């Protein structure tokens, strides 16, 4: 089954549709934040921290601690990373360039949003992105990865494999 997902050209076409759909969702979210002006993640972060308390917390304590000690004091940097991360992940997925890396970064953002207590489309996007990651190169076959990956492979130094000699 894994071989089928990683090598079949029909599957590559289906993955391209999924990849472009997810990329469109990312890029529109990012452009909306950039063009809206004044995107500030600090309110979202504070809301997530507030949801860590009570009888049924939506945010786990360890994540709230991270948000409180790392993200909130650096909210300006996190706002920048979210806006531009969404645009870059979306663009890479739409173009099919560095597809696996872009998919992993998208999943990282989705999980950060899920850990912060939001659901929205994040769970659906994680599920669809898992198929892209599992498919490996095939997810970008009908994209720029078709040319970029072979180019990079042919222009990067190959590590020499050493043969271990058995001691008699």
Secondary structure as UniProt FT lines:
FT   HELIX           2..7
FT   HELIX           9..36
FT   HELIX           42..50
FT   TURN            51..52
FT   TURN            55..56
FT   HELIX           61..66
FT   HELIX           67..71
FT   TURN            72..74
FT   HELIX           75..95
FT   HELIX           99..115
FT   TURN            116..117
FT   TURN            120..121
FT   HELIX           122..135
FT   HELIX           136..140
FT   TURN            141..142
FT   HELIX           145..154
//
